[in-house]
C-alpha cells in the first residue's frame, strides 16, 4: 500500500486526504506539518515515492489522487517467461529474458 503525507492549504488537505485514502493510500500524517516533522516520515515512504506539490489551479481532488497514484507497471512473474526459448541452457535463457524485459514498451 502506498503511503502519503498530506500538507499544504488547509482548505485542500481534508479533501486530498480523503481522495488519497479512497485511491488506496495509507495516510501517515495530514495537516500543517513543519519541515522537521515531515522529514521524520521519510524513512516510511517508498524509495520510489511521488512528491506532488499542489499550489493552485483547476485540478480536481480526484485528479490529484490519480496523479499521485500513478505507479510503474509491475513486472511479470518469472514463470510467464518459462516457455520462451525452451531449448536454451539456463544462462542463455536468462540473458534472453533479461534482454526482453529490459526493452521499453513501445
N, C-alpha and C positions, 0 to 999 in steps of 0.2 A: 504494500500500500504506500503510495507516495505521501510524503509529509509536507506540510506548509506552515509558514509563519506569516501571518497577515497583519500588516500595519500600514498606516497611511491616513488618509482622510477619514475622520470619524463618521462622516456621512456614508462612506462606501464600505468600511470594514465589516459591518454586520452582514450586508448583502453578499459581499465577496466571500466571506467565511461560509455562509450557507451554501452558496453555489459550489464552492470547492468541496465541501463535505458531500454534497449531492453528487459530485463528479468522482467521489471515491478517495478524497484526500483525508489524511489524518491531520487535524489542526493542532499544532504544538503550542501555539500562542496566538492571540488576536487582540488588537487594541493598540494603544500607544506603548511603544517599546523603545527603550533607549538603545543606542548602538551597542553598548556594552552588554545589555541583556540579549539583544539579537545575536551577538557573537557567541553566546553560550549555547545557542541552538545549532550552530554549525556542525558539530560532530553528529547530530541526529539526522542531518539531511544527507541524501544520497550524493555520491561524487558527481553524478550527472544531473544534479538538481537544476531546475529552471528558476531564474530570478526574473520576475515580472514586475516592472515598475509602472504603476498606473498613476498618471498625473491628472489628466482631464481629457475630455473628448467624448464622442458619441458612443463609445464601446458599451455594449450591454454587459451586465454582470455575468450572464451565461456565456457570452463571448469571451470574457476574461477567463472564466473557468476552463473553457475549451482550449484556449491558448496555453494555459498553464498545464493542462492535462496531456498535451501532445508528447508522445513518447516514441522513440525509435522502435521499429518493429522488432519483435522478439525473434531471435534466430530459431530455425527449425531444429528439433532434436536430432541427434546423430543418426538415429535409426531410419529417418526419412531418406538418408543417403546410402543405406545399406545395399541397394540394388544398382548403384552407379558403378560402372566399370568392375563387375564382379571377378573378372579374370586377372586383375592386377594383384600383385602381392601387397601386403598391408602398407608398407612405406610409400609405394607409388600411389595406392588408393588414397591414402591420407593426403598426399601432396595434391592429387587431383581435386579432392573435396575442398581443401583449403583454398585452392585457386578458384573453384566455382563459388564458394561462399564469400570470397573477398571482392567479387565483382560488384560494382554499384548497380542498383536496379535501374533499368532503362525507363 
